[in-house]
Amino acid sequence: MNFRITSLIFLFTLFGKAQELTLDRANGLARLPLKCLQQEYPNKLNQLLLDGSELGSPKTLHPAFYGCFDWHSAVHGHWSLVYLLNYFPQLESKALILEKLQTNLSKANIEVEIAYLSKKHEKSFERTYGWAWVLKLQMELERSNDPALNALGENLKPLSQLLCERYIEFLPKLNYALRVGTHTNTAFGMALAWDYAVYSKNVALQQSLHHNALRLFLNDQNCPFAWEPSGTDFLSPCMEEIGLMQRIMEPNAFLKWLKAFAPDLFRKNYTWEPGKVSDRTDGHLVHLDGLNFSRAWNLYRLSQAFPKVLGHLKAIAQQHLTFSLPAIVDGNYEGEHWLASFALYAFEAQGTLEK
């Protein structure tokens, strides 16, 4: 069977029911991070070298998170597989997935990762995008009903604790938020950290995130939705800020803030065109598929929390999710190595799955 026919069959299986995370779709999405989790090359190292002694292969430098092109993609590739195992214990590749997770997330490998991030000149490594995904992975491992995954959470926890401390140390120094659509987006990194802080009852982290979110974003008004997307965005700057403030504010106060920040969202006839990718073989241009998922997961949260005034946003979330789903399996590593995680996060935000 040729590649084109195989791909078409896979697409039909993966997207046969729009906007539903079925077992068939879960199996399809699992194949993508599973394929690259231990694929060392191609690889983009985000490394600061003091001298030649620090040169090393990706696997040597990052034995836990060396696959899937870069460190943060490897981290959320692990999260994708743990998430799928938690909700679909009958996943067809369960044994192989668990084997790879146990290999990568060994105690010894995490200790090497901690040593790397503990270098004085690497304190900003993966700040805060990679940090956020580590905490999301930590939460997924801890809340699993599988003791084997819980054990991996114990292995990862010292790294997660280090990054919690890094958040508390760093946020007060950040005088100005980064309102960008790429890795350094301040609101996205804080939102995922907030979820873990609440789950883990880390009061110090909650207090830091709450205080600094209000300091950085409370006075924002009239977010320039028309400026989205920039050419290589994979996060929605406006929606990620909304996602953070929805988490940390009381509902009534949040709605008041939102009406000043994004008044158009309250219009029942509001429309928003998904971002379009011109070349999915370009690792930067394909970011726009991620932008569509970013919009979707935040729009889902709004429509569910405030159905009377914002319920109409669910249709826009569905539109964005559906628009970019087929791009995940187009055969281009530029998107395949990370987009499954973004799609799964959007599915998670639907809130339709139960363990």
C-alpha positions as CSV (number, residue, x, y, z in Angstrom):
1,M,0.0,0.0,0.0
2,N,1.5,3.3,-1.0
3,F,2.1,6.2,1.4
4,R,-0.7,8.4,0.1
5,I,-3.3,5.7,0.5
6,T,-2.0,4.8,4.0
7,S,-2.2,8.5,5.0
8,L,-5.7,8.8,3.7
9,I,-6.9,5.8,5.7
10,F,-5.1,7.2,8.8
11,L,-6.8,10.6,8.3
12,F,-10.2,9.0,8.0
13,T,-9.7,7.0,11.2
14,L,-8.3,10.0,13.0
15,F,-10.9,12.5,12.0
16,G,-14.0,10.4,11.3
17,K,-15.9,12.2,14.1
18,A,-15.3,15.9,14.2
19,Q,-14.1,17.3,17.6
20,E,-14.4,14.0,19.5
21,L,-11.4,12.3,21.2
22,T,-12.3,8.7,20.4
23,L,-10.1,5.7,21.0
24,D,-9.2,5.5,17.3
25,R,-8.2,9.1,17.3
26,A,-6.3,8.6,20.6
27,N,-4.3,5.7,19.0
28,G,-3.5,7.9,16.0
29,L,-2.4,10.8,18.1
30,A,-0.3,8.5,20.4
31,R,1.8,7.4,17.4
32,L,3.2,10.8,16.8
33,P,5.0,11.5,20.2
34,L,5.7,7.7,20.4
35,K,7.6,7.9,17.1
36,C,9.8,10.8,18.2
37,L,10.2,10.4,21.9
38,Q,13.5,8.6,21.5
39,Q,14.4,10.1,18.1
40,E,17.6,12.2,18.8
41,Y,17.9,13.9,15.4
42,P,17.1,16.4,13.9
43,N,17.6,18.3,17.1
44,K,17.6,22.0,18.2
45,L,19.6,22.5,21.3
46,N,18.9,25.7,23.2
47,Q,22.3,25.7,24.9
48,L,24.7,28.4,26.3
49,L,28.3,27.1,26.0
50,L,30.9,28.4,28.5
51,D,33.6,26.3,26.9
52,G,34.2,23.2,24.8
53,S,33.7,20.9,27.8
54,E,30.0,21.5,27.7
55,L,29.6,20.1,24.2
56,G,27.6,17.0,24.0
57,S,25.0,15.1,22.1
58,P,21.3,15.8,22.8
59,K,20.9,12.4,24.6
60,T,24.0,13.0,26.7
61,L,22.9,16.5,27.8
62,H,19.2,15.6,28.2
63,P,18.7,11.9,28.7
64,A,15.1,12.3,29.6
65,F,14.0,15.0,27.1
66,Y,16.2,14.6,24.0
67,G,13.6,13.5,21.4
68,C,11.0,15.3,19.3
69,F,13.4,18.0,18.0
70,D,13.8,20.1,21.2
71,W,13.6,19.9,25.0
72,H,10.1,21.4,25.5
73,S,8.6,19.3,22.7
74,A,10.0,16.2,24.3
75,V,8.4,17.2,27.6
76,H,5.0,17.8,26.2
77,G,5.3,14.6,24.1
78,H,5.7,12.8,27.3
79,W,2.6,14.6,28.7
80,S,0.6,13.6,25.6
81,L,1.3,9.9,26.1
82,V,0.6,10.0,29.9
83,Y,-2.6,11.9,29.2
84,L,-3.7,9.3,26.7
85,L,-2.8,6.4,28.9
86,N,-4.9,8.0,31.7
87,Y,-8.0,8.3,29.6
88,F,-7.6,5.4,27.3
89,P,-6.0,2.5,29.3
90,Q,-6.8,0.2,26.3
91,L,-4.5,2.2,24.1
92,E,-3.0,-0.2,21.5
93,S,0.6,0.7,22.2
94,K,0.3,0.9,26.0
95,A,3.1,-1.5,26.7
96,L,5.5,0.2,24.4
97,I,4.6,3.6,25.6
98,L,5.1,2.6,29.2
99,E,8.4,1.1,28.4
100,K,9.7,4.3,26.7
101,L,8.3,6.5,29.5
102,Q,10.1,4.3,32.1
103,T,13.3,4.5,30.2
104,N,13.3,8.2,29.7
105,L,11.9,9.3,33.1
106,S,14.2,7.2,35.2
107,K,15.5,8.7,38.4
108,A,19.0,8.8,37.0
109,N,18.0,10.7,33.9
110,I,16.0,13.3,35.8
111,E,19.0,13.9,38.0
112,V,21.1,14.7,34.9
113,E,18.3,17.1,33.8
114,I,18.4,18.8,37.2
115,A,22.2,19.1,37.1
116,Y,21.9,20.8,33.7
117,L,19.3,23.3,34.9
118,S,21.3,23.9,38.0
119,K,24.1,25.5,36.1
120,K,24.3,29.2,37.0
121,H,24.4,30.1,33.3
122,E,21.3,27.9,32.5
123,K,18.9,29.4,35.0
124,S,16.8,30.8,32.1
125,F,16.8,27.6,30.2
126,E,13.3,26.9,28.8
127,R,11.9,29.8,30.8
128,T,8.9,29.6,31.2
129,Y,7.4,27.5,28.3
130,G,9.4,24.4,29.1
131,W,9.0,24.9,32.8
132,A,5.2,25.0,32.4
133,W,5.0,21.7,30.4
134,V,7.1,20.0,33.1
135,L,4.6,21.0,35.7
136,K,1.7,19.8,33.5
137,L,3.5,16.5,33.0
138,Q,4.1,16.2,36.7
139,M,0.4,16.7,37.4
140,E,-0.7,14.1,34.8
141,L,1.7,11.5,36.3
142,E,0.5,12.2,39.9
143,R,-3.2,12.1,39.2
144,S,-3.0,8.8,37.2
145,N,-4.6,5.7,38.5
146,D,-1.6,3.6,37.3
147,P,1.0,3.0,40.0
148,A,3.7,2.7,37.3
149,L,3.0,6.3,36.2
150,N,2.8,7.5,39.8
151,A,6.3,6.1,40.3
152,L,7.5,8.2,37.3
153,G,6.0,11.2,38.9
154,E,8.1,10.6,42.0
155,N,11.2,10.5,39.7
156,L,10.2,13.8,38.1
157,K,9.2,15.6,41.2
158,P,12.6,17.0,42.2
159,L,12.8,18.7,38.8
160,S,9.3,20.1,39.2
161,Q,10.1,21.4,42.6
162,L,13.1,23.2,41.3
163,L,11.0,24.8,38.6
164,C,8.4,25.9,41.1
165,E,11.2,27.6,43.0
166,R,12.4,29.2,39.7
167,Y,8.9,30.7,39.1
168,I,8.8,32.2,42.6
169,E,12.3,33.7,42.1
170,F,11.8,34.9,38.6
171,L,8.3,36.5,38.5
172,P,9.0,39.4,40.8
173,K,11.9,40.4,38.6
174,L,9.8,40.5,35.5
175,N,8.9,44.2,35.2
176,Y,7.0,43.8,31.9
177,A,4.9,40.9,30.6
178,L,5.9,39.2,27.3
179,R,2.8,39.4,25.2
180,V,4.1,37.3,22.3
181,G,2.7,34.3,20.5
182,T,5.7,32.1,21.0
183,H,7.6,30.3,23.8
184,T,8.3,33.2,26.1
185,N,4.6,34.2,26.4
186,T,4.3,35.1,30.1
187,A,0.6,34.3,30.5
188,F,0.8,30.8,29.1
189,G,3.7,29.8,31.3
190,M,1.9,31.1,34.3
191,A,-1.5,29.5,33.5
192,L,-0.1,26.0,33.4
193,A,2.0,26.7,36.5
194,W,-1.2,27.8,38.2
195,D,-3.0,24.6,37.4
196,Y,-0.2,22.6,39.0
197,A,0.0,25.0,42.0
198,V,-3.7,24.5,42.8
199,Y,-3.5,20.7,42.2
200,S,-0.4,20.3,44.4
201,K,-1.7,22.8,47.1
202,N,1.6,24.8,46.6
203,V,0.4,27.9,48.4
204,A,3.6,29.9,47.9
205,L,3.5,29.3,44.1
206,Q,-0.2,30.2,44.0
207,Q,0.4,33.4,45.9
208,S,3.3,34.4,43.6
209,L,1.4,33.6,40.4
210,H,-1.8,35.4,41.7
211,H,0.1,38.6,42.8
212,N,2.2,38.8,39.7
213,A,-0.6,38.1,37.3
214,L,-2.6,41.0,38.7
215,R,0.5,43.2,38.7
216,L,1.2,42.4,35.0
217,F,-2.2,42.2,33.4
218,L,-5.0,43.7,35.6
219,N,-4.9,47.1,33.9
220,D,-4.8,45.7,30.3
221,Q,-7.7,46.8,28.1
222,N,-8.8,46.4,24.4
223,C,-6.4,43.6,23.4
224,P,-5.6,44.1,19.7
225,F,-7.3,41.0,18.3
226,A,-6.8,42.3,14.8
227,W,-3.0,42.0,15.3
228,E,-3.4,38.3,15.5
229,P,-1.9,36.2,14.2
230,S,1.7,37.3,13.8
231,G,3.4,35.3,11.1
232,T,4.8,32.6,13.4
233,D,2.6,32.6,16.4
234,F,1.7,29.3,18.0
235,L,0.0,30.8,21.0
236,S,-2.7,33.5,21.0
237,P,-1.4,36.4,23.0
238,C,-4.9,37.8,23.8
239,M,-6.5,34.4,24.6
240,E,-3.6,33.2,26.7
241,E,-3.8,36.3,28.9
242,I,-7.6,35.7,29.2
243,G,-6.9,32.1,30.1
244,L,-4.6,33.1,32.9
245,M,-6.9,35.8,34.3
246,Q,-9.9,33.4,34.2
247,R,-7.9,31.1,36.4
248,I,-6.8,33.6,39.1
249,M,-9.8,35.9,39.3
250,E,-13.2,35.5,40.9
251,P,-15.8,35.0,38.2
252,N,-17.6,38.3,38.5
253,A,-14.4,40.3,38.7
254,F,-13.1,38.3,35.7
255,L,-16.1,39.1,33.6
256,K,-15.8,42.8,34.4
257,W,-12.1,42.7,33.4
258,L,-12.9,40.7,30.3
259,K,-15.5,43.2,29.1
260,A,-12.8,45.8,29.1
261,F,-10.1,43.6,27.7
262,A,-12.1,41.8,24.9
263,P,-15.5,43.4,24.5
264,D,-16.1,41.8,21.1
265,L,-16.1,38.3,22.6
266,F,-19.5,39.0,24.1
267,R,-21.2,39.6,20.7
268,K,-23.3,36.6,19.8
269,N,-22.4,37.0,16.2
270,Y,-18.7,37.2,16.8
271,T,-16.5,35.4,14.2
272,W,-12.8,34.8,14.1
273,E,-11.0,33.3,11.1
274,P,-8.5,30.5,12.0
275,G,-4.8,31.1,11.2
276,K,-3.8,29.7,7.8
277,V,-0.5,28.0,7.1
278,S,1.1,28.5,3.7
279,D,3.9,25.9,4.0
280,R,3.8,23.1,6.6
281,T,7.3,22.0,5.7
282,D,8.5,25.3,7.3
283,G,9.0,24.8,11.0
284,H,8.0,28.4,11.8
285,L,5.1,28.9,9.5
286,V,3.5,25.7,10.7
287,H,3.2,27.4,14.1
288,L,-0.1,28.8,13.1
289,D,-1.8,25.4,13.5
290,G,-0.7,25.6,17.1
291,L,-2.3,29.1,17.3
292,N,-5.6,27.6,16.3
293,F,-5.4,25.0,19.1
294,S,-4.4,27.7,21.6
295,R,-7.4,29.8,20.7
296,A,-9.6,26.7,20.9
297,W,-8.6,25.6,24.4
298,N,-9.2,29.0,25.8
299,L,-12.5,29.5,24.0
300,Y,-13.7,26.2,25.3
301,R,-12.9,27.2,28.9
302,L,-14.8,30.5,28.5
303,S,-17.9,28.9,26.9
304,Q,-18.1,26.3,29.6
305,A,-17.6,28.7,32.6
306,F,-20.0,31.3,31.3
307,P,-22.5,29.6,29.1
308,K,-25.2,32.4,29.2
309,V,-22.9,35.2,28.0
310,L,-20.1,33.3,26.3
311,G,-21.6,30.0,25.3
312,H,-21.5,31.0,21.6
313,L,-17.7,30.9,21.7
314,K,-17.8,27.1,21.7
315,A,-18.6,27.0,18.0
316,I,-15.6,29.2,17.3
317,A,-13.5,26.8,19.4
318,Q,-14.8,23.9,17.4
319,Q,-14.0,25.7,14.1
320,H,-10.4,26.3,15.1
321,L,-9.9,22.7,16.4
322,T,-11.3,21.2,13.3
323,F,-9.4,23.5,10.9
324,S,-6.0,22.3,12.1
325,L,-6.6,18.7,13.1
326,P,-5.7,17.2,9.7
327,A,-2.3,19.0,9.7
328,I,-1.1,16.8,12.5
329,V,-0.6,13.8,10.3
330,D,0.5,15.4,7.1
331,G,3.9,13.6,7.2
332,N,5.9,16.7,8.0
333,Y,8.1,16.4,11.1
334,E,8.0,20.2,11.4
335,G,4.5,19.9,12.8
336,E,4.2,16.2,13.8
337,H,6.7,16.4,16.6
338,W,4.6,18.8,18.6
339,L,1.1,19.5,17.3
340,A,-0.4,16.3,18.8
341,S,0.2,17.8,22.2
342,F,-1.6,21.0,21.3
343,A,-4.5,19.2,19.9
344,L,-4.8,17.0,23.0
345,Y,-4.7,20.1,25.2
346,A,-7.6,21.5,23.2
347,F,-9.5,18.2,23.6
348,E,-8.8,18.3,27.3
349,A,-10.3,21.8,27.5
350,Q,-13.5,20.4,26.1
351,G,-14.0,18.7,29.4
352,T,-15.9,15.8,27.8
353,L,-13.6,12.9,29.0
354,E,-13.9,11.0,32.2
355,K,-11.5,8.5,33.7
